[in-house]
């Protein structure tokens, strides 16, 4: 009995289908079988390596790995994420000769200190990332602004957790606004948009909104933390 050649050779053209001993008599011209689907190992493999078609809000397929991905890492990125995170990684590598720096400075709204900010902090620390976090790094009686200045100066990367609470705080030009001003001065800032949108952020801070980052609407906070941990790993 004749066997279909699709699993080996694929039916990627009319001639391939016509030359198949099993299908040429059944389907006649390629595609006339009303729903006959071609198959090839190469196309199946490419669908796996592209992240199963998972996409970001910008429509890019999350199926690439940056040069800083660890050996055996299963974390996948969109091309836009790689483009926006590459300057941050370059800064991390430039500062690698200063071993006493914290990996990350976490900028957040006061209202998020026991919620989303604490969750992100804990996830990062579970990956071995050293985080400057005001809730644990500002002791009683220590001037807050002085402690923040020191934290900023002694961290390789700044991440800002953009939440509805932060958007409410920024127009008041409080402490979070001062932190952002310092972080925006160089390629060391990664916005993490959580429970809000980039459109809402741009209405409040066009400069910060112009920076691409990561978004928990597209992937869980745990995945965001894993990418940040990989970004600052040396």
Beta strands, then each sheet from edge to edge (+ up, - down):
strand 1: 102-107
strand 2: 131-132
strand 3: 155-162
strand 4: 189-193
strand 5: 214-215
sheet 1: 2+ 1+ 3+ 4+ 5+
end
